[in-house]
Amino acid sequence: MNEVLVLIGQVLGHCRVIAQIGEGGMGVVYRAYDEVLHRDVAVKVVKKSATPDISSRQNLLQEARASSSLAHPNICTIYDVGEIGGDLYIVMELVEGKSLHGLAGEMGLPPETVLRYGVQIASALARAHDRGIVHRDLKTANIVVTPEGLVKVLDFGLAKRVGGGILDAPTLSFSTVQDGSSMSGTLPYMAPEVLRGDAADSRSDLWALGVVLYEAASGRLPFGGRTGFEISAAIMREIPSPLGPPVPPGLWAIIQRCLAKEPMQRYQRATEVQAALEAVQSGGIAFPEAAEDRTAGPPRTTTMHSIRHVRIKKRDFVVLVGTNKGAFILRSNAQRRRWDVGGPYFHGHSVYAMAYDGRGDQRRIWASTSSFWGTLLRSSDDFGKSWTNPQQAPVRFPADTGTSLKNIWQITLGRAEEPDRLYCGVEPAALFESRDAGQNWSLVRGLFDHPHRPRWMPGNGGLALHTIVLDPSNQQRMYVGISSGGVYRTEDGGQSWTAQNRGIRALFMPEKYPEFGQCVHKIALHPARPERLFLQNHWGLYRSDDCGEHWTDIANGVPSDFGFPVVIHPRDPDCVYAVPVESEEFRCVCDGRLRVYRTRNAGASWEPLMRGLPQKQAYETVLRDAMTTDSLDPVGIYFGTRSGQLFGSNDEGKNWNRILGGLPSILCVRCAVVEDEGLGNVFPVSPKAPQQVSRKSNASHQSTKRKNKKR
């Protein structure tokens, strides 16, 4: 109290101290008047206990000076820093308002308010991180909301400058915790890596932002405990309790991703969080009113308004195209010359996997949607007019795994005699199974707990299980492809798995033919020859004639054995299609010529198919799931490119036409015939903007470009 009486009335710099207005872990805050600029300011005088030596005081001064450059409407501005009589002080903007902690109370704030405040907080962090400054103590208590609704983040003056050679300030601010530590921050908001002793970085701030959003939405912290040890243990090991209605699933997904235990699984930049929050904030999704018990019943439905839909009739042919900015549905008849296009669905979301389920009486489209706020598996029974909108991710890792879902790479239907069975391949590499038509999903533990798993390494696209192949002759046999884990097979329905990689090279490994660790790109099987498999590897085209026990190199006559997709002719098990690319470093088709290679003798020789495809400066890439075949006569082949072009052939590859262009990067292509009985055949395909495209079957690429017309 004597310290307060002495400072009131004194001049610090050119600011006269008027009254004490608060006290925190770092020091005492005063109201003051700037006698030069004639404005009210706040002055924080740092406690000597927070800076016990000259070095720590100098570090704090440098950090505060660095933070004074953060001119941003959502950051409390620092005007000046200095020393008086050995005491450090920071002159800053005087913010009138209430703390977010006080506003949230015990019940939390409405979702729209949380989103509005969250966007501003993320924007403030983005500015600081761009300048190399990490907050390190973000919490609801140091976030103030003005009467006008403007958010101000305080205490950036106590942040750490990344890469600037400034040591961590030994500040302590463990609210409700009595034991001390050399770490700085407030324990319930600390990221797991900080508790492990790692240095805080921008992703640690994003963890704290997740805690702040959770607290603002619910009025409680996601990780609690009676002691510091219990809180720390909860942060390191526990999964926060789900936030149900009225918190929208989009907001909950953002919070979950911020609270991923591993920094690499979180958002990597505050701008990503800001964009995700803004997307939820402005999303034009219509939710029908639910029943009295909003937690009961099937997932609510999202109705797609202001989007063009295609009208599907029996025996129509459909192509499903997933891109990095949404999904499209194309419709045609058996001639496959004219196309109606619906979409884009899930505007701005990446759609890595799609499938058409025509088993039984269904006409269901499945799609995995991935965005800044997480990955969801969704379905439509009316060809895109409405989609399920799960309140939480249907496919998710059990809490005891300590793992969070990053992406769904593959959706595979069960066998015809198992109409309710589905499989999903995900990242990080794992297999999920549903036995009730997608209502509930379970992790296939036999693969997840495999002793090889800790030594699987992520490929260039991540550690993904991207291929699921069912043996039609043996209900207990299944194959999966993992990048970079290799080929694995089960003979007992998933209880146990063996690596099946004998003969497959791994040029990036010390041992060129390891037991596992190969970077598989795609596997294909023909039901007429279930013992035979074809494989496109990261360097290598292979065939196995003994259920994967041994693999033989069949890259005889292709310009490169590096590529991504491989598909089989639906009626000829010796006929296989692939699209080679030049190299690992230059993943574009060879010589700038877009060519599909076909073998009709199981890989003994290959021939290029190019009529109608661009042959000059066509630096295209076709991804692993962006190629497929149909089951019509003659057989159609379809593929999409990363530049957003969709090509098709309705005569088994003799002639090609560009179906659509100008799409976002194409990630997957699937197709199906809508049968009378509801039985459909599933394959890959590609999309385009809402329009109708007409084409002539033997036109060249350039003439097709001139003749394509919108209707």
C-alpha positions in Angstrom: 0.0 0.0 0.0 2.9 2.4 0.7 4.2 1.7 -2.8 0.8 2.9 -4.2 0.8 6.1 -2.1 4.4 7.0 -3.2 3.6 6.6 -6.9 0.3 8.4 -7.0 1.1 11.9 -8.1 4.5 11.1 -9.4 5.5 11.6 -13.0 6.9 8.6 -15.0 8.3 9.9 -18.2 5.8 12.6 -19.0 2.8 10.7 -17.4 1.4 11.8 -14.1 0.1 8.8 -12.0 -3.5 9.5 -10.9 -4.8 6.3 -9.3 -4.4 2.5 -9.0 -6.8 0.6 -11.2 -5.6 -3.0 -11.0 -3.0 -5.5 -9.9 -1.8 -8.7 -11.5 0.9 -11.3 -11.4 3.4 -9.0 -13.2 2.7 -5.7 -11.4 0.4 -2.9 -10.5 -1.6 -0.9 -13.1 -2.2 2.8 -12.6 -4.3 5.3 -14.4 -2.2 8.3 -15.5 -2.4 11.4 -17.6 0.1 12.1 -20.4 0.9 15.8 -19.9 2.5 16.1 -23.3 -0.1 14.5 -25.6 -3.0 15.3 -23.2 -4.6 11.8 -23.0 -5.4 9.3 -20.4 -3.1 6.3 -20.3 -2.4 3.1 -18.3 0.9 2.6 -16.6 2.0 -0.9 -15.5 4.8 -0.8 -13.0 6.5 -4.2 -12.9 7.1 -5.8 -9.6 10.7 -6.3 -8.6 10.0 -9.9 -7.9 9.1 -10.4 -11.5 12.5 -9.1 -12.7 15.0 -10.1 -10.0 18.2 -9.1 -11.8 19.4 -6.6 -14.4 19.4 -9.1 -17.2 15.8 -10.0 -16.8 14.8 -6.3 -16.6 16.7 -5.5 -19.8 15.1 -8.5 -21.5 11.6 -7.3 -20.5 12.4 -3.8 -21.7 13.5 -5.0 -25.1 10.4 -7.2 -25.4 8.1 -4.3 -24.6 9.9 -2.0 -27.0 9.6 -4.6 -29.8 5.9 -5.0 -29.0 5.4 -1.2 -29.2 5.5 -1.6 -33.0 2.4 -3.7 -33.0 0.0 -1.1 -34.3 -3.3 -3.0 -34.6 -6.9 -2.1 -33.5 -7.2 -5.3 -31.4 -3.9 -4.9 -29.6 -3.4 -2.6 -26.6 -0.8 -0.1 -27.8 2.4 0.4 -25.9 3.5 4.0 -26.0 6.6 4.0 -23.9 8.8 2.0 -21.6 11.3 3.1 -19.1 12.9 2.8 -15.6 12.6 5.0 -12.6 14.5 4.2 -9.4 15.2 0.7 -10.6 11.5 0.1 -11.3 10.4 -0.9 -14.8 7.2 0.7 -16.1 5.3 0.4 -19.4 3.0 3.2 -20.6 0.1 1.8 -22.7 -3.3 2.6 -24.1 -6.0 2.9 -21.5 -8.7 0.5 -22.4 -12.1 1.0 -20.8 -14.2 -2.2 -20.8 -14.7 -5.6 -19.2 -12.5 -8.6 -19.4 -13.6 -11.6 -21.5 -13.3 -13.7 -18.4 -15.9 -11.5 -16.7 -18.2 -11.4 -19.7 -18.2 -15.1 -20.2 -19.2 -15.8 -16.6 -20.3 -19.3 -15.7 -22.6 -19.8 -18.7 -20.5 -18.6 -21.6 -21.4 -16.2 -24.4 -23.7 -16.7 -27.4 -21.8 -18.4 -30.3 -22.1 -15.4 -32.6 -20.5 -13.3 -29.9 -17.7 -15.8 -29.4 -17.1 -15.9 -33.2 -17.0 -12.0 -33.3 -14.5 -11.8 -30.5 -12.5 -14.8 -31.7 -11.9 -13.2 -35.1 -10.5 -10.1 -33.5 -8.3 -12.0 -31.1 -6.9 -14.2 -34.0 -6.3 -11.0 -36.0 -4.3 -9.5 -33.1 -2.2 -12.7 -32.9 -1.6 -12.8 -36.6 -0.1 -9.3 -36.5 2.1 -10.2 -33.6 3.3 -13.4 -35.1 4.1 -11.8 -38.4 6.4 -9.5 -36.4 8.1 -12.4 -34.7 6.4 -11.9 -31.3 4.7 -14.6 -29.3 2.3 -13.5 -26.5 2.9 -16.5 -24.1 0.2 -15.5 -21.7 -3.0 -15.2 -23.7 -6.0 -15.8 -21.4 -9.5 -14.4 -21.0 -8.3 -12.2 -18.1 -6.0 -10.1 -20.3 -8.5 -9.7 -23.2 -10.8 -6.7 -22.7 -13.9 -5.8 -24.7 -14.8 -2.2 -24.9 -18.4 -0.9 -24.7 -18.4 -0.7 -28.5 -17.6 -4.4 -28.8 -13.9 -3.9 -29.8 -11.5 -6.5 -28.5 -8.2 -5.4 -27.0 -5.5 -8.0 -26.2 -3.3 -6.8 -23.4 0.2 -7.6 -22.2 2.0 -8.1 -25.5 4.7 -6.1 -23.8 5.6 -9.2 -21.9 5.8 -11.4 -24.9 8.8 -13.1 -26.3 10.5 -12.0 -29.5 11.2 -15.1 -31.7 14.7 -15.4 -33.1 15.8 -12.1 -31.6 18.2 -13.5 -29.1 16.0 -12.5 -26.1 15.9 -15.0 -23.2 12.6 -16.0 -21.6 11.6 -13.7 -18.9 11.2 -15.6 -15.7 7.7 -14.4 -15.0 5.3 -16.3 -12.9 1.5 -16.0 -13.3 0.0 -19.3 -12.2 -3.5 -18.3 -11.3 -5.0 -20.6 -8.6 -1.8 -22.6 -8.5 0.6 -22.2 -5.6 3.6 -24.0 -6.8 6.2 -22.1 -8.9 8.0 -22.8 -12.1 10.5 -21.1 -14.4 7.9 -21.3 -17.2 6.0 -18.1 -18.0 2.3 -18.0 -18.5 -0.9 -19.1 -16.8 -1.1 -22.8 -16.2 -4.6 -23.7 -17.5 -3.8 -21.9 -20.8 -0.3 -23.5 -21.3 0.3 -25.8 -24.3 1.5 -29.3 -23.7 4.9 -28.7 -25.3 5.5 -25.8 -23.0 4.8 -28.0 -20.0 7.3 -30.5 -21.5 9.9 -27.7 -21.3 10.0 -26.8 -25.0 10.1 -23.2 -26.1 6.8 -21.4 -26.8 6.1 -20.5 -30.4 3.2 -19.1 -32.3 1.4 -22.5 -32.1 1.5 -22.3 -28.3 -0.5 -19.0 -28.6 -3.0 -20.9 -30.9 -3.4 -23.5 -28.1 -4.2 -20.7 -25.7 -6.6 -19.2 -28.2 -8.4 -22.6 -28.2 -8.7 -22.5 -24.4 -10.0 -18.9 -24.6 -12.6 -19.8 -27.2 -13.7 -22.9 -25.2 -14.0 -20.8 -22.0 -15.8 -18.0 -23.8 -18.3 -20.4 -25.3 -19.0 -22.5 -22.2 -18.0 -20.5 -19.1 -15.5 -23.2 -18.0 -12.0 -24.2 -18.8 -11.3 -27.3 -21.0 -8.7 -28.7 -18.6 -9.2 -28.5 -14.8 -7.9 -29.9 -11.6 -7.5 -29.1 -7.9 -3.8 -28.8 -8.1 -1.2 -27.7 -10.5 -0.2 -31.3 -11.1 -3.8 -32.3 -11.9 -4.2 -29.4 -14.3 -0.9 -30.3 -16.0 -1.9 -33.9 -16.3 -5.2 -33.0 -17.9 -3.5 -30.7 -20.4 -1.1 -33.5 -21.4 -3.4 -36.4 -21.6 -7.1 -35.6 -21.5 -9.6 -34.7 -24.3 -11.8 -31.7 -23.5 -15.5 -32.4 -23.0 -17.4 -31.8 -26.3 -19.4 -28.5 -26.6 -22.8 -29.3 -28.0 -25.6 -26.9 -29.0 -25.9 -24.0 -29.1 -22.1 -24.1 -30.1 -22.2 -24.8 -33.8 -20.1 -27.7 -35.0 -17.9 -25.4 -37.1 -16.8 -23.5 -34.0 -16.3 -26.7 -32.0 -14.1 -28.1 -34.8 -11.9 -24.9 -34.7 -11.5 -25.2 -30.9 -10.6 -28.9 -31.2 -8.0 -28.2 -33.8 -6.5 -25.4 -31.7 -6.3 -27.9 -28.8 -4.5 -30.7 -30.7 -1.8 -32.0 -28.3 0.9 -32.0 -31.0 1.8 -28.5 -32.5 2.0 -30.0 -36.0 -1.7 -31.0 -35.8 -2.9 -27.5 -34.9 -3.4 -24.6 -37.2 0.1 -23.3 -38.1 -0.8 -19.7 -38.4 -3.2 -17.3 -36.6 -4.5 -16.2 -40.0 -5.8 -19.7 -40.6 -7.8 -19.6 -37.4 -9.1 -16.1 -38.3 -10.2 -17.4 -41.7 -11.9 -20.4 -40.2 -13.8 -18.3 -37.7 -14.9 -15.9 -40.4 -16.1 -18.7 -42.5 -18.3 -20.1 -39.7 -19.4 -16.5 -38.9 -20.6 -15.9 -42.5 -21.7 -19.3 -43.5 -25.1 -19.4 -45.2 -26.2 -22.7 -43.9 -29.8 -23.4 -43.1 -30.6 -25.7 -40.2 -34.1 -27.1 -40.0 -35.6 -26.8 -36.5 -34.8 -29.9 -34.5 -37.1 -31.8 -32.2 -37.5 -31.0 -28.5 -34.5 -33.1 -27.6 -31.8 -31.6 -29.8 -29.3 -34.2 -28.9 -31.4 -37.1 -30.1 -32.0 -38.5 -33.6 -29.9 -38.4 -36.7 -27.5 -35.6 -37.6 -29.1 -32.3 -38.6 -29.2 -31.5 -42.3 -27.6 -28.7 -44.2 -29.8 -27.5 -47.1 -27.8 -26.1 -50.0 -29.5 -22.9 -51.3 -28.3 -20.8 -54.3 -26.4 -23.7 -55.8 -27.3 -25.3 -59.1 -28.2 -29.0 -58.7 -28.4 -31.7 -61.3 -31.6 -33.7 -61.8 -30.7 -37.4 -61.7 -33.0 -40.1 -63.2 -32.7 -43.9 -63.2 -29.9 -45.2 -65.4 -28.2 -41.8 -65.5 -24.5 -41.7 -65.3 -22.9 -39.5 -62.6 -19.4 -38.3 -62.0 -18.4 -37.0 -58.5 -15.5 -34.6 -58.4 -13.7 -33.5 -55.3 -11.5 -30.4 -55.4 -9.5 -28.4 -52.9 -12.3 -25.8 -52.9 -15.5 -27.9 -53.0 -17.3 -30.8 -54.7 -19.2 -31.1 -58.0 -21.7 -33.6 -59.4 -21.9 -34.2 -63.1 -24.7 -36.0 -64.9 -24.9 -37.6 -68.4 -26.5 -40.5 -70.1 -24.9 -43.7 -71.5 -23.4 -41.8 -74.4 -21.5 -39.5 -72.1 -21.3 -36.7 -74.5 -23.3 -33.9 -72.8 -22.9 -33.0 -69.1 -24.9 -31.2 -66.6 -22.9 -29.9 -63.7 -24.1 -29.2 -60.1 -22.1 -27.4 -57.4 -19.9 -26.3 -55.9 -20.9 -28.1 -52.7 -18.9 -27.3 -49.5 -17.7 -24.1 -51.0 -14.1 -23.5 -50.0 -13.6 -26.9 -48.4 -11.1 -29.5 -49.6 -12.9 -32.7 -50.6 -10.4 -35.5 -50.7 -12.7 -38.5 -50.9 -16.2 -39.2 -52.4 -18.2 -42.3 -53.0 -21.6 -43.3 -54.4 -23.4 -46.0 -52.4 -26.1 -47.7 -54.5 -26.4 -50.9 -52.4 -29.9 -52.0 -51.5 -32.3 -49.2 -52.0 -29.8 -46.4 -51.4 -28.8 -43.6 -53.7 -26.3 -42.0 -51.3 -23.3 -39.8 -52.0 -20.5 -39.7 -49.4 -18.0 -36.9 -49.1 -15.2 -36.0 -46.7 -14.9 -32.3 -46.2 -11.8 -30.7 -44.8 -11.3 -27.1 -43.9 -9.7 -24.9 -41.3 -12.1 -26.1 -38.7 -11.7 -29.8 -39.2 -12.7 -32.8 -41.2 -16.3 -34.2 -41.4 -17.8 -37.2 -43.2 -21.1 -36.1 -44.7 -23.7 -37.7 -47.0 -26.6 -36.8 -49.3 -29.5 -38.9 -50.3 -30.9 -36.4 -52.9 -27.8 -35.9 -55.1 -26.5 -32.9 -53.3 -29.6 -30.9 -52.5 -29.1 -31.5 -48.8 -26.3 -33.0 -46.7 -26.0 -34.3 -43.2 -24.3 -31.9 -40.9 -22.9 -33.9 -37.9 -22.7 -32.0 -34.6 -19.3 -33.7 -34.0 -16.9 -35.6 -36.3 -18.4 -39.1 -36.9 -14.9 -40.4 -37.6 -12.7 -39.6 -34.7 -10.0 -41.2 -32.7 -10.8 -42.6 -29.2 -9.6 -40.4 -26.4 -7.1 -43.0 -25.1 -5.1 -42.8 -28.4 -4.0 -39.2 -27.8 -4.5 -38.7 -31.6 -6.7 -36.3 -33.5 -8.1 -36.7 -37.0 -6.4 -34.6 -39.7 -8.0 -35.8 -42.9 -10.1 -38.6 -44.5 -8.4 -39.8 -47.6 -10.5 -42.7 -48.7 -14.2 -43.8 -48.4 -14.7 -47.5 -49.4 -17.9 -49.4 -49.6 -18.2 -52.8 -48.0 -19.0 -55.9 -50.1 -22.5 -56.2 -51.7 -23.5 -58.8 -49.2 -22.6 -56.3 -46.4 -24.8 -53.3 -47.4 -24.3 -51.4 -44.1 -20.5 -51.7 -44.0 -18.2 -48.8 -44.8 -14.5 -48.1 -44.4 -12.5 -44.9 -44.1 -8.8 -44.4 -44.5 -7.5 -41.4 -42.6 -4.5 -39.3 -41.6 -2.7 -40.0 -39.4 -2.6 -43.4 -40.9 -5.5 -45.5 -39.5 -8.5 -47.5 -40.7 -12.0 -46.9 -39.5 -15.0 -49.2 -40.0 -18.8 -48.7 -39.8 -21.3 -51.5 -39.6 -24.4 -49.4 -39.4 -24.3 -47.4 -42.7 -22.1 -44.7 -41.3 -23.9 -43.9 -38.1 -21.1 -45.0 -35.9 -17.4 -45.7 -36.6 -14.8 -47.7 -34.8 -11.0 -47.6 -35.1 -9.6 -50.9 -36.4 -7.2 -51.5 -33.5 -5.3 -54.4 -35.1 -3.7 -52.0 -37.6 -3.5 -48.9 -35.3 -1.7 -50.9 -32.6 0.6 -52.6 -35.1 4.2 -52.7 -33.8 5.5 -51.1 -37.1 3.3 -48.0 -36.6 5.8 -46.0 -34.5 8.3 -46.3 -37.3 6.0 -45.3 -40.2 7.2 -42.0 -41.6 5.0 -39.3 -43.3 5.2 -39.1 -47.0 5.2 -35.7 -48.8 1.4 -35.5 -48.3 1.5 -36.7 -44.7 1.1 -40.0 -43.0 -2.0 -41.2 -44.8 -3.9 -44.4 -45.2 -5.2 -43.6 -48.7 -6.1 -47.0 -50.3 -8.5 -49.7 -49.1 -8.9 -52.8 -51.3 -11.3 -55.6 -50.4 -10.8 -59.1 -51.8 -14.2 -60.1 -53.3 -13.3 -63.8 -53.0 -12.4 -63.8 -49.3 -14.4 -61.7 -46.8 -11.6 -61.8 -44.3 -8.9 -60.5 -46.7 -8.3 -56.8 -47.2 -5.3 -54.6 -48.3 -4.4 -51.1 -47.3 -1.8 -48.7 -48.7 0.0 -46.3 -46.4 2.3 -43.4 -47.3 4.9 -44.0 -46.1 4.2 -47.4 -44.4 3.7 -49.7 -47.4 1.2 -52.4 -48.2 -0.5 -54.3 -45.4 -2.9 -57.2 -45.6 -5.2 -58.8 -43.2 -6.5 -62.4 -43.4 -8.8 -62.2 -40.4 -11.0 -59.3 -41.0 -8.7 -56.7 -39.5 -7.6 -58.3 -36.2 -4.0 -58.8 -37.4 -2.0 -57.3 -40.3 1.2 -58.3 -42.1 3.5 -56.1 -44.3 3.4 -57.2 -48.0 6.2 -55.3 -49.6 8.7 -57.9 -50.8 10.2 -56.6 -54.0 9.0 -52.9 -53.6 11.8 -50.4 -53.6 12.2 -47.5 -51.2 14.9 -45.4 -52.7 14.7 -42.8 -49.8 15.5 -45.5 -47.2 19.0 -46.8 -46.2 17.8 -50.3 -47.1 16.4 -50.2 -50.6 14.0 -53.2 -50.0 12.8 -52.8 -46.4 10.1 -54.9 -44.8 7.9 -51.8 -44.6 8.2 -48.0 -45.0 7.6 -47.8 -48.8 5.6 -44.8 -50.1 2.7 -46.5 -51.8 0.7 -44.2 -54.1 -2.2 -46.6 -55.2 -3.2 -50.2 -55.3 -5.7 -51.8 -57.7 -7.4 -55.2 -57.9 -9.7 -56.8 -60.5 -12.5 -59.0 -59.1 -12.0 -61.6 -61.8 -8.4 -62.1 -60.7 -8.4 -61.3 -56.9 -5.0 -62.8 -56.4 -3.4 -60.2 -58.7 -2.7 -56.7 -57.6 -1.2 -53.7 -59.4 0.7 -51.0 -57.6 2.0 -47.5 -58.4 4.7 -46.7 -55.9 6.9 -43.6 -55.2 9.2 -44.8 -58.0 8.0 -48.1 -59.3 5.2 -49.9 -61.1 4.5 -53.3 -59.8 2.3 -56.4 -60.1 1.8 -59.2 -57.6 0.3 -62.5 -58.7 0.1 -64.0 -55.2 -2.0 -61.7 -53.0 0.9 -59.3 -52.4 3.4 -61.9 -51.2 5.9 -60.9 -53.9 6.0 -57.9 -56.3 7.4 -57.8 -59.8 8.5 -54.6 -61.6 6.4 -54.0 -64.7 7.7 -50.5 -65.7 8.5 -51.8 -69.3 8.0 -49.0 -71.8 6.8 -46.2 -69.6 8.8 -42.9 -69.7 8.9 -42.9 -65.9 7.9 -45.3 -63.2 6.9 -42.4 -60.9 3.2 -41.6 -60.8 0.1 -41.6 -58.6 -3.0 -43.3 -60.0 -3.4 -46.8 -61.4 -6.8 -48.2 -62.5 -8.0 -51.4 -64.1 -10.3 -52.0 -67.0 -13.6 -53.2 -65.4 -13.9 -56.2 -67.8 -10.3 -57.0 -68.7 -8.0 -57.9 -65.7 -4.9 -57.5 -68.0 -5.7 -54.0 -69.0 -4.4 -51.3 -66.7 -4.1 -47.5 -67.0 -1.5 -45.2 -65.4 -0.2 -41.6 -65.8 3.6 -41.3 -65.3 5.1 -38.1 -64.1 8.7 -37.0 -64.7 10.3 -37.3 -61.3 10.0 -36.8 -57.6 11.4 -33.3 -58.0 9.2 -32.4 -61.0 5.9 -34.0 -60.5 4.4 -33.2 -63.9 3.7 -35.4 -66.9 6.8 -36.3 -68.9 8.1 -33.8 -71.5 5.0 -31.6 -71.0 2.9 -34.1 -72.9 -0.3 -35.3 -71.2 -0.5 -39.0 -72.0 -2.3 -41.9 -70.3 -0.3 -45.2 -70.6 -2.2 -48.5 -71.1 -1.0 -52.1 -70.8 -3.2 -54.9 -72.2 -0.9 -57.7 -71.2 -0.6 -57.1 -67.4 2.5 -54.9 -67.7 4.6 -56.7 -70.3 4.4 -53.6 -72.5 2.7 -50.2 -72.4 1.4 -47.8 -75.0 0.6 -44.1 -74.8 -2.9 -42.8 -75.3 -2.9 -39.2 -76.3 -5.4 -38.4 -79.1 -7.3 -35.3 -78.0 -5.0 -34.5 -75.0 -2.7 -31.5 -75.0 0.9 -32.4 -76.1 2.6 -29.1 -75.7 3.5 -27.3 -72.4 0.9 -29.5 -70.6 2.7 -29.6 -67.2 -0.1 -31.5 -65.5 -0.3 -33.7 -62.5 -3.0 -36.4 -61.8 -3.3 -37.3 -58.2 -3.8 -40.8 -56.8 -7.6 -40.7 -56.6 -8.2 -38.4 -59.5 -8.6 -41.2 -62.1 -11.3 -43.8 -62.6 -13.1 -46.0 -65.1 -16.9 -46.6 -65.5 -18.7 -49.9 -66.2 -20.4 -48.9 -69.5 -19.9 -50.3 -73.0 -17.5 -49.1 -74.3 -15.7 -48.4 -71.1 -15.2 -44.7 -70.1 -12.0 -43.4 -68.4 -11.9 -40.1 -66.6 -9.2 -38.1 -64.8 -8.7 -34.7 -63.4 -5.6 -32.6 -63.0 -4.2 -30.3 -60.3 -4.7 -27.4 -62.7 -8.5 -28.0 -62.6 -9.1 -29.8 -65.9 -11.3 -32.8 -66.3 -10.7 -35.2 -69.2 -12.8 -38.1 -70.3 -12.8 -40.9 -72.9 -15.9 -42.9 -73.8 -14.0 -45.4 -76.0 -11.5 -46.9 -73.6 -8.9 -44.3 -74.1 -8.6 -44.1 -77.9 -10.0 -40.5 -78.0 -10.1 -37.9 -75.3 -12.0 -34.8 -74.7 -11.8 -32.1 -72.1 -15.1 -32.2 -70.2 -14.5 -29.2 -67.9 -11.8 -26.7 -67.2 -11.1 -23.9 -64.8 -11.9 -25.9 -61.7 -10.0 -25.8 -58.5 -7.3 -28.4 -58.1 -8.9 -31.8 -58.5 -8.3 -34.3 -55.7 -10.6 -37.1 -56.5 -12.9 -38.4 -59.3 -15.5 -41.1 -58.8 -18.4 -42.2 -61.1 -21.5 -44.4 -60.9 -24.5 -45.7 -62.9 -27.7 -45.0 -61.0 -29.4 -48.4 -61.5 -33.2 -49.1 -61.3 -32.8 -51.2 -58.2 -30.5 -48.7 -56.6 -27.4 -50.7 -57.2 -24.5 -48.4 -58.3 -21.0 -48.9 -59.6 -18.4 -46.6 -58.0 -15.5 -45.0 -59.8 -13.5 -41.6 -59.7 -14.2 -38.4 -61.7 -14.0 -34.6 -61.9 -16.2 -31.3 -61.8 -16.8 -27.8 -63.0 -18.8 -24.7 -62.4 -22.6 -24.9 -62.7 -23.2 -25.2 -66.4 -23.9 -27.6 -69.2 -21.0 -28.7 -71.4 -21.4 -30.2 -74.8 -18.6 -31.8 -76.8 -18.0 -33.9 -79.9 -16.3 -37.2 -79.4 -13.4 -36.9 -81.8 -12.5 -33.3 -81.4 -8.9 -32.3 -80.5 -8.1 -30.5 -77.3 -8.0 -27.1 -79.0 -11.2 -27.6 -81.0 -13.0 -28.9 -77.9 -12.0 -25.7 -76.1 -13.6 -23.7 -78.9 -16.7 -25.8 -79.1 -17.5 -26.2 -75.4 -20.5 -24.0 -74.6 -22.4 -22.9 -71.5 -26.1 -23.5 -71.3 
